Amino acid sequence: MSETERLPFGYLTATGEDARVDGAWDTETLTLLLRHATTCLGGLGALVHRHDRTAGRLRLVAASATIQADTGQWADLHDDQDATPALALRRDGLVCHAGDSLGIGAGATVAVPLPGSKGPVGVLSVLTPGPDEPDEAQRSLLRALTAWADARLDGGPARSSGPDSAAEDQRSVRMGELTAALAEAATTRDVVDAVAKFVMPPFGADGLVFQLLEGGRPRIVGAAGYTQEFLSLVDEIPPDTDAALEDMVRTRAPLFIGSKAELLGRYPTMLEVNEASPKQAWAFLPMMSSGHVIGLCVVSFSEPRPFTDDERALLTALSGLVGQSLERARLYDVEHARAQELQRGLLPRALPRLPAAGAAARYLPAGRGEEVGGDWYDLIPLSADRVAMVIGDVMGHGISEAATMGRLRTAVRTLADLEIPPDELFSRLNDLVSDLGEDFYATCLYAVFDPVARTCSYSLAGHPPLLVVHSDGTVDAPEVAPDPPLGAARPPFETRQLDLPDDCLLVLYTDGLVESAARDADQGLAQLRQVLSQAVVDTASFRTADEEDGIRRLEELCGRVVTALLPDHEQTTDDAALLIVRTRCTAARDVASFPLPDDPRAAGQAREYVREQLDAWGLDDLVPTTELLVSELVGNIVRHAKGPIRLRLLRSRSLTCEVYDGSLTTPRIRHASYTDEGGRGLQLVAALSRRWGARYLDDGKCIWTEQDLPPRAST
């Protein structure tokens, strides 16, 4: 709920795990107030009462979830009762009463009034585990919290009696704003930015350095108001000569230095740093977490200055608050780094460079929320220079979805190796997603580009369709209705086919690229088409004979698209993936096809065709091996399958031999014994070729082999 939304008095609503809130005050402010007051005193929970002056009563409006079941006896208090909140209201100051007032195992109750422009408007109470009163740093932070709450709940600053009081009140308000900002800070950078925004201005500071202890050595993790040269100098100080840091770790107490002379007098070993520093006064604040010093926060000033007692108290309170936030942020940073490493491990480390396709891709995790998601992409080489392209999106974000994405990507690669058509691949993939449970769904686009047929066959499962970008800048977006997402669909899936020009771009993307809170999917798609078209026009063409230059252009195009469609990526709530593939069709001179008779003469004719074609291509060195391969493949068909039989040779970075027949039987390598007269044909095929396999067609199958070209051969 935003800070401008209000609840009617007497209305009760749950606000997650933190608190329950009741009344006309801002829900977000009350929830943050409860959370940070509890943290400040290490309490069991907190309560907020609102003062009804007319009725002379204190009415409970908010309570931490940990204690709300036991707050009934304090739900409605008279002003003149002896309860701790009522005493704090009457005395208009902090009250600490030892004892378990609510019977929840507390050692004491600390209550402090919420100041208002015309007197206290309510009371904040914290139940603590021990009987001790809060120390001065805790009192300062409570004052800051209540002043901040007053500015948001009562609509104005707390009471002031002069310029100094007004300045103190303003600092307290900014400290309260800091607590709210730190509550939202996820990363170390967020914590540094929050302190720079809410602490430096009210204190007149112009320098800030955060150092964290890692393996006993300090490391700067954030700074403001310093040059990189000076920060590098500080980072190079040996730990055993950093006297200020040693004092902080030993005493756990803050240190306030009002001048360079004072700093040099206390720490003569820091002469070099002292002389290089552009600052004249410092507040060295140890940052604590779980009873240990985790680092040092240094707030600095360009002019010498004394520190008042109030400033010392507020800055001391700041160090504890920031220490807890920074420790949480550091853990988040570690988890974030692990999540990013997981994401990188699940996505392709590098896309293959294939004879018929060059590609570039981008993956952008959500800027806010979970740092890993279910978007993925891949480029998979198939036989005969064919290329499989896939992009998908597992619904949701988090480790579970990322793991599901990894399983799907592995499954797609396995199924793609079987060279089954897109609709059949989706049928099997749909079964896999369905077996994961009712809550798992995934959208996907799987396409196969055939450079010889110059076609792209693809299937859609709840996913945005691909775009075809022509060399003149025209962008085609096939208007097709996708099948339902994987996990929610019922096969069969539909396979669609596009005829492609000699050279074009295929653009695959997830909805996170085109859809956001600021625009719908249709608007995003229109913008994507415009960016792609303009990029091709600006560069005159994406064609280039140089492979490195071609990949560079695709990388630049990916960057241009992402910048245009996701200019403020840090604010996005969905991850996005983009895959751009430049297709290259096979030239007619590099393909030769020959029909063969369905009888024993077929093997001899196949050898003759091989000799003639390889001679024409200048591949005489491959003739003996290729003759033997086609003899075995064609002979197997004559003996075990049926026609029609056809031989096809393809020349690219390798030599591909394909033999087609009209049978759907699967070829398998046998383990022939020493006395067998046959059964070793496919063993020979496997030994003589770089790789071999079979793919199935509507009217039969194709068995293929690949051989490396001699180094001097060229297409």
Beta strands, then each sheet from edge to edge (+ up, - down):
strand 1: 12-15
strand 2: 19-22
strand 3: 45-52
strand 4: 57-64
strand 5: 76-78
strand 6: 95-98
strand 7: 108-114
strand 8: 122-128
strand 9: 207-214
strand 10: 217-224
strand 11: 255-257
strand 12: 281-289
strand 13: 292-301
strand 14: 357-364
strand 15: 373-381
strand 16: 387-397
strand 17: 442-450
strand 18: 455-461
strand 19: 467-469
strand 20: 475-476
strand 21: 496-499
strand 22: 503-509
strand 23: 576-584
strand 24: 591-596
strand 25: 645-651
strand 26: 654-661
strand 27: 691-697
strand 28: 700-708
sheet 1: 1+ 2- 4+ 3- 8+ 7- 6+
sheet 2: 1+ 2- 4+ 5-
sheet 3: 10+ 9- 13+ 12- 11+
sheet 4: 14+ 23- 22+ 19- 20+
sheet 5: 15+ 16- 17+ 18- 21+
sheet 6: 24+ 25- 26+ 28- 27+
end
